Amino acid sequence: MFQSFTATTRPEQGPPRLAALRAEMLEAEVDGFLVPRADAHQGEYVAARDERLPWLTGFTGSAGFCAVLPEIAGIFVDGRYRLQVKTQTDTDHFTPVDWPETKLEDWLIAELPGGGTIGYDPWLHTTAEITRLEKALALHQITLRPIDNLIDAIWADQPDRPDGAALAYSAELAGKTSGEKRAEIAALLQEAGEAAAVLTLPDSIAWLLNIRGADLVHLPVVQAFAVIDTAGHVTLFSEPTKLAGLGPDPDITLRDWSDFEADLATLSSPVRVDPATAPHQVRLVLDAASIEVSDGADPCLLPKARKTAAEIAATTQAHLRDGAAMARFLHWFDETAPDGGLTEIDCAKALEGFRADTGALKDISFDTISGAGPNGAIVHYRVTEETNAPLLPGQLFLIDSGAQYEDGTTDITRTLPVGEVGLEERTAFTQVLRGMIAIHLARFPKGLTGRDLDALARAPLWAAGRDYDHGTGHGVGVYLSVHEGPQRLSRASDVALQPGMILSNEPGYYREGAFGIRIENLVVVTEAETPQGGDAHREMFCFNTLTYVPIDRRLIDRDQLSPLELGWLNTYHKEVARRISPLLEGPVVEWLARATAPL
């Protein structure tokens, strides 16, 4: 099993650790300390040694941070985690704060009316974050001070840095050689008049060098930093033992972690640094060496997001393989759940087993969200042996999961009935489905962003006075991160959608204490054909579907669907049967025919 169901933190561990941290704050002469859920690479996934936020608070969500002051410790989480944080932390000692509705700077100003000094680890915060905070706090006599990490001083059994080996990734699957990618990035730097760029995101480095690794759970990357110059030469900083298997390349210089800061101080100006993703320590080192910094996005982000034809072909095959595994799971579920006795862990284990049976599974792409009844309303619920709930008749069951295959990364959510469910659940499910269909049907002009399309998925819920507190979709990599930027379907996204970008399409609805609903497919942005009577000079895009898995017909209120929506659903299910049936055998084929029959 790639997924563990053991609870790694407990709420009762928080108070004594909080007291120890406050003792360190006194010794460091700071009035506060920031504890983000981040590492020096600012990615979503972190190694065990960097799980400082859950170690201190008990909260295991993928985003959030804690601001510790002498009398209060605020733990800031967004709408995905408002239920989860209450169950995982001791709220007598850690105060949940709705974020970003409440900004950290506003909270600090309110809690420190007389001013003060806030310590932070400059490796764990971006330049954009620190600059914004400094500007907002300066007028209120609150200063920020970069210091050594105070959590590390009290974490006695902190794990070591991961040491997984770097492995070469096939240029055939990638669609470009590393040399071609490096030349492309070098040309971008030359055009911008920049001498070099500092790369701190492991998935950017993995994409650029056509390598993969095993340093992070569920994310096949090597933890490293890199510098690329205008000649396309890359200096790669990591553990030498991890890089030994890559072989020599005259345009790649391998250096140890310990050389990174010293080498930064020798770079020629100007140097591109992404203020939104690079740790602030990079900026501090460059400023101290009087090296001109050019603020700009990581130059690998957009090229990585625009998948090559080879990547799209590869991930298409991965999604068909994964769709067949999902079909086997759904057939098993329909055969097993009515008899009772199933638990959330049973379902997560079964699904991983069907994926493993493909013989191609490298890992799961994130811990499976397996939520029965009210647990389904916890958007990023992680089942443990302590929380493991039975699936009861009349409940909804939400399962959000994904896989890492060498040829693609998958992410899919389906909501299933356990026996007969009520009209309220079917009504809400159909509203969510209509929003999902709206994204699938969207045709939009070049230049539109995820923010422009996000409302399409929410409109059926808005009409009923409902909504969901997460984005409609996120970018997805190819045997890389299941949450990849910069593209998103979100009201906060200002990145224009471009052909080749893969996105999730996952509206939902959550009734606290009762049920959760989410339906998710992956799609890829594609150039749209001009319909008859359309403007031939207008460049339009649409979404092609990658995920082919049945959507549970028993939860759909057919009367809510328009003819267009019903037509899309029946056509989609026809394609599911056509594409997936050849990969299945026996009773599963018969089950699939029933599950994809016209509604």
MONOR-V141600 format. One record per pair of residues at least 24 apart in sequence whose C-alpha atoms are under 8 Angstrom apart, sorted by the first residue. I is the first residue (numbers start at 1). J is the second residue. D is the distance in Angstrom with one decimal. If there is no record, write none. Layout:
BEGIN
I:J:D / I:J:D
END
This chain:
BEGIN
1:349:7.5 / 1:352:7.3 / 2:363:6.3 / 2:364:6.6 / 3:364:7.8 / 3:367:6.0 / 3:368:7.7 / 4:384:7.9 / 5:345:7.6 / 5:383:6.4 / 5:384:4.3 / 5:385:5.7 / 6:384:5.4 / 6:385:5.9 / 7:384:5.7 / 7:385:7.1 / 7:386:7.3 / 9:54:6.7 / 9:55:6.7 / 9:58:5.0 / 9:59:7.7 / 9:60:7.9 / 10:58:5.5 / 10:88:6.9 / 10:89:7.6 / 11:57:6.9 / 11:58:5.3 / 11:88:5.7 / 11:89:4.6 / 11:90:5.2 / 12:89:7.9 / 12:90:6.7 / 13:56:7.6 / 13:57:7.7 / 13:58:7.4 / 14:55:7.7 / 14:56:5.5 / 14:57:5.0 / 14:58:6.5 / 14:89:7.4 / 14:90:6.9 / 14:93:7.9 / 15:90:7.6 / 15:93:6.4 / 17:56:6.0 / 18:56:6.6 / 20:154:7.0 / 21:150:6.7 / 21:151:6.7 / 21:154:7.2 / 22:68:7.8 / 22:69:7.8 / 22:70:6.6 / 24:150:6.4 / 24:153:8.0 / 25:150:7.5 / 30:116:7.6 / 30:117:5.2 / 30:118:5.8 / 30:119:5.9 / 31:69:6.0 / 31:70:6.7 / 31:116:5.8 / 31:117:5.2 / 31:118:5.7 / 31:119:7.6 / 32:67:6.9 / 32:68:5.3 / 32:69:4.5 / 32:70:6.9 / 32:116:8.0 / 32:117:6.6 / 32:118:4.5 / 32:119:6.0 / 33:67:6.0 / 33:68:5.3 / 33:69:6.9 / 33:118:5.5 / 33:119:4.7 / 33:120:5.8 / 33:150:8.0 / 34:65:7.3 / 34:66:6.0 / 34:67:4.7 / 34:68:6.4 / 34:118:7.4 / 34:119:6.6 / 34:120:5.4 / 34:121:7.8 / 35:65:5.6 / 35:66:5.0 / 35:67:6.3 / 35:68:7.8 / 35:120:7.7 / 36:64:6.4 / 36:65:4.1 / 36:66:6.2 / 36:124:7.0 / 36:125:7.7 / 37:62:7.2 / 37:63:6.1 / 37:64:5.8 / 37:65:5.6 / 38:124:5.8 / 38:125:7.7 / 39:123:7.2 / 39:124:5.3 / 40:123:4.9 / 40:124:5.2 / 40:125:7.8 / 40:200:7.8 / 40:278:7.8 / 40:279:5.9 / 41:124:7.9 / 41:200:5.3 / 41:201:5.2 / 41:202:6.9 / 41:223:7.8 / 41:277:7.4 / 41:278:6.9 / 41:279:7.0 / 42:124:7.1 / 42:125:7.7 / 42:126:7.7 / 42:200:7.9 / 42:201:6.9 / 42:277:5.9 / 42:278:7.0 / 42:279:7.2 / 43:201:6.6 / 43:202:7.8 / 44:483:7.7 / 45:216:6.8 / 45:217:7.4 / 45:219:7.4 / 46:216:6.4 / 46:217:8.0 / 47:161:7.5 / 47:162:7.0 / 47:215:7.1 / 47:216:5.5 / 47:217:7.3 / 48:159:6.3 / 49:158:5.6 / 49:159:4.7 / 49:160:6.2 / 49:161:6.5 / 52:151:6.8 / 57:88:8.0 / 57:89:5.8 / 57:90:7.7 / 57:94:7.3 / 58:88:5.5 / 58:89:5.3 / 59:84:7.8 / 59:85:5.9 / 59:88:5.3 / 59:89:6.0 / 60:88:7.7 / 61:85:8.0 / 61:380:7.3 / 79:469:5.0 / 79:470:6.6 / 80:378:7.2 / 80:379:5.2 / 80:380:6.5 / 80:469:6.3 / 80:470:6.2 / 81:378:7.0 / 81:379:6.8 / 81:380:6.9 / 83:378:6.0 / 84:378:6.3 / 84:380:7.9 / 84:381:7.0 / 105:133:6.1 / 105:136:6.4 / 105:137:6.5 / 109:137:7.1 / 109:140:6.8 / 109:142:7.8 / 112:142:7.9 / 113:140:7.7 / 114:140:7.9 / 114:141:7.4 / 115:140:6.1 / 115:141:4.6 / 115:142:4.7 / 115:143:7.9 / 116:141:6.6 / 116:142:4.8 / 116:143:6.4 / 117:142:5.7 / 117:143:4.9 / 117:144:5.8 / 117:145:6.8 / 118:142:7.3 / 118:143:6.2 / 118:144:4.8 / 118:145:6.0 / 119:144:5.9 / 119:145:4.8 / 119:146:5.8 / 119:147:6.0 / 120:144:7.2 / 120:145:6.3 / 120:146:5.1 / 120:147:5.8 / 120:148:7.7 / 120:149:7.2 / 121:146:5.6 / 121:147:5.5 / 121:148:5.8 / 121:149:5.3 / 122:146:5.6 / 122:147:7.3 / 122:279:6.4 / 122:280:5.2 / 122:281:4.9 / 123:279:4.9 / 123:280:6.1 / 123:281:5.4 / 124:279:6.0 / 124:280:7.7 / 125:279:5.4 / 125:280:5.9 / 126:275:6.1 / 126:276:5.9 / 126:277:5.9 / 126:278:5.4 / 126:279:4.5 / 126:280:4.9 / 127:275:4.9 / 127:276:6.7 / 127:277:7.9 / 127:278:6.8 / 127:279:6.4 / 127:280:4.4 / 127:283:7.0 / 128:275:5.0 / 128:276:5.4 / 129:276:7.5 / 130:280:7.4 / 162:215:5.3 / 162:216:7.7 / 163:215:6.4 / 163:239:7.3 / 163:241:7.8 / 163:242:6.2 / 164:213:6.3 / 164:214:5.0 / 164:215:5.1 / 164:222:7.2 / 164:242:6.0 / 165:213:5.9 / 165:214:6.8 / 165:215:8.0 / 165:222:7.5 / 165:241:7.3 / 165:242:4.2 / 165:243:6.4 / 165:244:7.9 / 165:245:7.4 / 166:211:6.4 / 166:212:5.8 / 166:213:4.7 / 166:214:7.5 / 166:221:7.7 / 166:222:6.1 / 166:242:5.6 / 166:243:5.5 / 166:244:7.9 / 166:245:6.8 / 166:246:6.8 / 167:211:5.4 / 167:212:5.2 / 167:213:5.9 / 167:245:6.9 / 167:246:6.5 / 168:210:6.1 / 168:211:4.5 / 168:212:6.4 / 168:246:6.4 / 169:210:5.0 / 169:211:4.8 / 169:212:6.2 / 170:210:7.1 / 171:210:7.0 / 172:310:7.1 / 173:310:5.8 / 173:311:5.9 / 173:314:6.4 / 173:407:6.7 / 174:210:7.4 / 174:308:7.2 / 174:310:6.3 / 174:311:5.6 / 175:308:5.8 / 175:309:6.9 / 175:310:4.9 / 175:311:6.3 / 176:308:7.9 / 177:210:7.2 / 178:208:5.9 / 178:209:4.9 / 178:210:5.6 / 179:209:7.9 / 179:232:7.9 / 181:208:5.9 / 181:209:7.9 / 182:208:6.5 / 182:209:7.9 / 182:228:7.9 / 182:232:5.0 / 182:233:7.6 / 183:231:7.5 / 183:232:5.4 / 185:232:7.3 / 185:299:6.4 / 185:300:7.0 / 186:228:7.4 / 186:229:6.3 / 186:230:4.5 / 186:231:6.1 / 186:232:5.1 / 187:230:6.8 / 188:299:7.5 / 189:229:7.7 / 189:230:6.1 / 190:230:5.9 / 193:270:7.8 / 194:230:7.7 / 194:269:7.2 / 194:270:5.2 / 194:271:5.9 / 194:272:6.6 / 194:294:7.4 / 195:229:5.9 / 195:230:5.9 / 195:268:6.2 / 195:269:5.9 / 195:270:5.5 / 195:271:5.8 / 195:272:7.9 / 196:227:6.7 / 196:228:5.5 / 196:229:4.1 / 196:230:6.1 / 196:267:7.8 / 196:268:7.6 / 196:269:7.8 / 196:270:7.1 / 196:271:5.0 / 196:272:6.2 / 197:227:5.6 / 197:228:5.5 / 197:229:6.5 / 197:271:5.5 / 197:272:4.4 / 197:273:6.1 / 197:298:7.8 / 197:299:7.8 / 198:225:7.6 / 198:226:6.0 / 198:227:4.6 / 198:228:6.8 / 198:271:7.2 / 198:272:6.3 / 198:273:5.6 / 198:274:7.9 / 199:225:5.9 / 199:226:5.0 / 199:227:5.9 / 199:228:7.7 / 199:273:7.6 / 199:278:7.6 / 199:298:6.8 / 200:224:7.0 / 200:225:4.9 / 200:226:6.6 / 200:277:7.3 / 200:278:5.9 / 200:279:7.9 / 201:225:7.4 / 201:277:7.3 / 201:278:7.8 / 203:480:6.5 / 203:481:7.0 / 204:300:5.7 / 204:301:6.8 / 204:304:7.3 / 207:300:7.9 / 207:304:6.7 / 208:300:7.1 / 218:363:5.9 / 218:364:5.8 / 218:365:4.9 / 218:366:5.6 / 218:404:7.5 / 219:365:6.7 / 219:480:6.1 / 219:481:5.8 / 219:482:7.9 / 220:479:7.1 / 220:480:6.0 / 220:481:7.8 / 221:480:7.3 / 224:257:7.8 / 225:260:7.7 / 261:285:6.7 / 265:289:5.4 / 265:291:7.4 / 267:291:7.3 / 269:293:7.1 / 270:294:5.9 / 272:296:6.0 / 272:298:8.0 / 273:297:7.3 / 273:298:7.1 / 274:298:5.3 / 301:485:6.9 / 301:486:6.5 / 302:486:7.1 / 305:475:7.7 / 305:477:7.3 / 305:484:7.7 / 305:485:7.1 / 305:486:7.4 / 305:487:7.6 / 305:500:7.1 / 305:501:5.3 / 305:502:7.4 / 306:498:6.9 / 306:499:6.5 / 306:500:4.4 / 306:501:4.9 / 307:499:8.0 / 307:500:4.5 / 307:501:6.1 / 307:502:7.7 / 308:500:6.7 / 309:500:7.9 / 311:407:7.6 / 311:408:7.9 / 311:478:6.8 / 312:500:7.5 / 314:407:5.0 / 314:408:6.4 / 315:407:5.5 / 315:408:4.2 / 315:409:7.0 / 315:478:6.6 / 316:408:7.7 / 316:546:6.0 / 317:407:7.5 / 317:408:7.9 / 318:405:6.6 / 318:407:5.9 / 318:408:5.3 / 318:409:7.4 / 318:410:7.6 / 319:408:7.4 / 319:409:8.0 / 319:410:6.4 / 319:546:6.3 / 319:547:5.9 / 319:548:7.5 / 320:547:7.4 / 320:548:6.9 / 320:579:7.2 / 320:580:6.5 / 321:358:7.3 / 321:583:7.7 / 322:355:6.8 / 322:403:7.6 / 322:410:7.4 / 323:547:6.8 / 323:548:5.7 / 323:549:5.5 / 323:580:6.7 / 324:549:7.8 / 324:580:5.7 / 324:581:7.8 / 324:583:6.2 / 324:584:6.6 / 325:351:7.6 / 325:354:5.3 / 325:355:5.4 / 325:358:7.4 / 326:351:7.1 / 326:354:7.5 / 326:355:7.8 / 326:549:6.9 / 327:549:6.6 / 327:550:7.6 / 327:588:7.3 / 327:592:7.2 / 328:354:6.8 / 328:584:8.0 / 328:588:6.3 / 329:354:6.6 / 331:588:6.1 / 331:591:6.4 / 331:592:7.8 / 337:391:7.5 / 337:418:6.5 / 337:419:8.0 / 338:393:7.6 / 338:418:6.7 / 338:419:6.2 / 340:391:7.2 / 340:392:7.1 / 340:393:7.8 / 341:390:6.7 / 341:391:7.2 / 342:390:5.8 / 342:391:5.7 / 343:388:6.5 / 343:389:5.6 / 343:390:4.2 / 343:391:5.6 / 344:370:5.4 / 344:371:6.3 / 344:372:6.6 / 344:383:7.0 / 344:388:5.8 / 344:389:5.8 / 344:390:6.4 / 344:391:7.0 / 345:370:7.3 / 345:383:6.9 / 345:384:7.7 / 345:385:7.9 / 345:388:6.3 / 355:403:7.6 / 360:405:6.1 / 360:406:7.5 / 361:403:6.9 / 361:404:6.2 / 361:405:5.3 / 361:406:8.0 / 362:403:7.7 / 362:404:5.5 / 362:405:5.4 / 362:406:7.0 / 363:403:6.1 / 363:404:5.0 / 363:405:7.2 / 364:401:7.7 / 364:402:5.7 / 364:403:4.1 / 364:404:5.4 / 365:401:7.5 / 365:402:5.0 / 365:403:4.7 / 365:404:5.3 / 365:409:6.8 / 365:410:7.1 / 365:411:7.5 / 365:481:7.6 / 365:482:6.1 / 366:401:6.9 / 366:402:6.4 / 366:403:7.7 / 366:482:7.6 / 367:401:7.1 / 368:399:7.0 / 368:400:5.9 / 368:401:4.6 / 368:402:7.3 / 369:398:7.5 / 369:399:5.5 / 369:400:4.9 / 369:401:6.3 / 370:397:7.5 / 370:398:6.0 / 370:399:4.6 / 370:400:6.7 / 371:397:5.8 / 371:398:5.2 / 371:399:6.4 / 372:396:6.2 / 372:397:4.5 / 372:398:6.4 / 372:515:7.6 / 373:397:6.1 / 373:513:7.9 / 373:514:5.8 / 373:515:4.7 / 373:516:7.1 / 374:511:7.7 / 374:512:6.5 / 374:513:4.6 / 374:514:4.3 / 374:515:4.6 / 374:516:6.9 / 375:513:7.6 / 375:514:8.0 / 375:515:7.0 / 375:516:7.4 / 376:510:7.6 / 376:515:5.4 / 376:516:4.2 / 376:517:7.1 / 377:509:8.0 / 377:510:4.8 / 377:511:6.0 / 377:512:5.6 / 377:513:7.1 / 377:514:7.1 / 377:515:5.2 / 377:516:4.0 / 377:517:7.5 / 378:510:7.8 / 378:512:7.8 / 378:516:7.4 / 379:510:7.9 / 379:516:7.7 / 391:418:7.0 / 392:418:6.6 / 393:418:5.2 / 393:419:5.3 / 393:420:7.1 / 394:418:5.6 / 394:419:5.6 / 394:420:5.3 / 394:421:4.7 / 394:422:7.4 / 395:419:7.6 / 395:421:6.4 / 395:515:7.5 / 396:421:7.3 / 396:425:7.9 / 396:515:6.3 / 396:516:7.3 / 396:517:7.8 / 397:516:7.8 / 398:516:6.7 / 398:517:6.5 / 398:518:7.1 / 404:479:5.9 / 404:480:7.9 / 405:479:6.2 / 406:479:5.7 / 407:478:6.7 / 407:479:6.2 / 408:477:7.5 / 408:478:4.5 / 408:479:4.7 / 408:480:8.0 / 409:476:7.2 / 409:477:6.3 / 409:478:5.2 / 409:479:5.0 / 409:480:6.8 / 409:481:7.6 / 409:482:6.4 / 410:476:8.0 / 410:482:7.2 / 410:522:7.7 / 411:482:7.0 / 411:504:7.6 / 411:520:7.7 / 411:521:7.3 / 411:522:7.0 / 412:519:7.7 / 412:520:5.2 / 412:521:5.6 / 412:522:7.3 / 412:547:7.5 / 413:506:7.7 / 413:518:6.3 / 413:519:5.2 / 413:520:4.6 / 413:521:7.2 / 414:518:6.6 / 414:519:5.2 / 414:520:6.7 / 414:551:6.9 / 414:552:7.8 / 415:517:5.9 / 415:518:6.2 / 415:519:6.5 / 415:552:7.4 / 416:552:6.4 / 416:555:7.7 / 417:554:7.6 / 417:555:7.2 / 425:555:7.6 / 426:555:4.9 / 426:556:5.9 / 426:557:6.2 / 427:556:7.5 / 427:557:6.4 / 428:461:8.0 / 428:509:7.1 / 428:517:7.8 / 429:509:7.8 / 429:517:6.4 / 429:518:8.0 / 429:555:6.4 / 429:556:6.7 / 430:555:7.2 / 430:556:5.3 / 430:557:6.0 / 430:560:7.1 / 430:561:7.8 / 431:460:5.5 / 431:461:5.9 / 431:560:8.0 / 432:457:7.7 / 432:458:7.9 / 432:460:7.3 / 432:461:6.9 / 432:507:6.0 / 432:508:5.7 / 432:509:6.8 / 432:517:7.6 / 432:518:7.2 / 432:519:7.3 / 433:507:7.9 / 433:519:6.9 / 434:460:6.6 / 434:561:7.2 / 434:565:7.0 / 435:459:6.7 / 435:460:6.1 / 435:461:7.7 / 435:507:6.6 / 436:505:6.4 / 436:506:6.6 / 436:507:6.2 / 436:519:7.3 / 436:520:7.7 / 437:565:6.6 / 437:568:7.3 / 437:569:7.8 / 439:505:7.0 / 439:543:7.8 / 440:523:7.8 / 440:542:8.0 / 440:543:6.0 / 440:544:7.6 / 440:545:7.6 / 441:542:7.6 / 441:543:7.5 / 441:568:8.0 / 442:542:6.0 / 442:543:7.1 / 443:528:7.3 / 443:540:6.7 / 443:541:5.8 / 443:542:4.7 / 443:543:7.7 / 444:540:5.4 / 444:541:5.4 / 444:542:6.4 / 445:538:7.1 / 445:539:5.9 / 445:540:4.3 / 445:541:6.0 / 446:496:7.8 / 446:497:7.5 / 446:498:7.6 / 446:539:5.7 / 446:540:5.6 / 446:541:6.4 / 447:496:5.2 / 447:497:6.7 / 447:498:8.0 / 448:496:5.3 / 448:497:6.3 / 449:489:7.7 / 449:493:6.7 / 449:494:5.6 / 449:495:5.3 / 449:496:4.2 / 449:497:5.4 / 450:487:7.0 / 450:488:5.4 / 450:489:4.0 / 450:490:5.4 / 450:491:7.0 / 450:493:5.6 / 450:494:6.8 / 450:495:6.8 / 450:496:7.0 / 450:497:6.8 / 451:488:7.9 / 451:489:6.1 / 451:490:5.0 / 451:491:4.1 / 451:492:6.1 / 451:493:5.2 / 451:494:6.4 / 452:491:7.3 / 453:489:6.7 / 453:490:7.8 / 454:489:5.4 / 454:490:5.3 / 454:491:6.0 / 455:491:7.8 / 457:507:6.3 / 458:507:7.2 / 466:509:7.7 / 467:508:7.9 / 467:509:6.6 / 468:507:7.4 / 468:508:6.1 / 468:509:5.6 / 468:510:7.0 / 471:507:7.8 / 472:504:7.5 / 472:505:5.9 / 472:506:5.3 / 472:507:5.2 / 473:503:6.0 / 473:504:4.5 / 473:505:5.0 / 473:506:5.9 / 473:507:7.9 / 474:503:5.3 / 474:504:5.4 / 474:505:7.8 / 475:501:7.2 / 475:502:5.6 / 475:503:4.4 / 475:504:6.5 / 476:502:5.5 / 476:503:5.8 / 476:504:7.2 / 477:502:7.3 / 497:525:7.2 / 498:525:6.3 / 498:526:7.7 / 499:524:7.4 / 499:525:4.7 / 499:526:4.8 / 499:527:6.3 / 499:541:7.4 / 500:524:6.0 / 500:525:5.4 / 500:526:6.5 / 501:525:5.4 / 519:551:7.9 / 521:545:7.5 / 521:546:7.2 / 521:547:5.2 / 521:548:7.8 / 522:546:5.4 / 522:547:5.5 / 523:547:7.3 / 548:572:7.8 / 548:573:8.0 / 548:575:7.4 / 548:576:4.9 / 548:579:7.6 / 548:580:7.5 / 549:573:7.9 / 549:576:6.0 / 550:576:6.7 / 550:592:7.8 / 550:595:6.3 / 550:596:6.2 / 551:595:8.0 / 552:595:7.2 / 553:595:7.0 / 553:599:7.3 / 558:599:7.4 / 566:599:7.6 / 570:596:7.6 / 570:597:7.6 / 570:598:5.2 / 570:599:6.6 / 573:597:7.2 / 573:598:7.5 / 574:598:7.9
END
